């Protein structure tokens, strides 16, 4: 199966109807020089804004369209640079909220589905105050190649030790055991892509295989994650004003932040079997 949007080949110049469009709050989709722009106007804290396309629509999760082995290739650029290790919620001039593209299982459904443990193989971005510290030694924000594989039997065996390690971390200040158990709990693997300039055009690719997921930028292999999810997932590309905090201290919090005008430009998306 091959899936591609390239509006230069369409006489209408419009997005192919296979893609479901979501525009919430200050989110909007537009065509800019034959490219799709997912844009947020200035967003206010406390009000959710999202500009998104996906291909799973109203499908039940068991019918989501993608599974390994396949290759995804996306040509993309962003309006603002990524947060760095030194960034804070007050650092000016950064991309705010979360953004990215790739495959996931839509675990936090707004349409009444049963909530699921998260599964994802994607390029993912978050800015402070987000702090999703899922992998020891990797900051909880920034532009990342990421795999999340929580929906597996070992999640149950890791739940109690994670809770106990987090409690010990709160009492003692020693967070390393809790960080290791949190990674086991979520099945997260990730690499911070510090060398990738978000505001430049790049060709991002991932090869999702049953045994591993491989992430490329401009043809260079930057990260390999063993044992990714194998259940069906859907493609999504988005930019929004959310933040999330999940740390070894057992802190779990979600919310929205204020943003200026910002966007993600997509030149094309290609998905094909390997």
Buried (B, 14 or more C-beta within 10 A) or exposed (E): EEBEBBBEEEEEEEBBEEBBBBBBBBBBBEEEEEBBBBBBBEBBEEEBBBBBBBBBEEBEBEEBBBBBEBBBBBBBBBBBBBBBEEBEBEEEEBBBBBBBBBBBBBBEEEEEEEEBBBBBBBBBBBBBBBBBBBBEEBBBBBBBBBBBBBBBEEBEEBEEBBBEBBEBBBEEEEBEBBBBBBBBBBBBBBBBBEEBBBEEEBBBBBBBBEEBBBBBBEEEEBBBBEBBBBBBBBBBBBBBBBBBBBBBBBEEEEBBBBBBEBBBBBBBBBBEEE
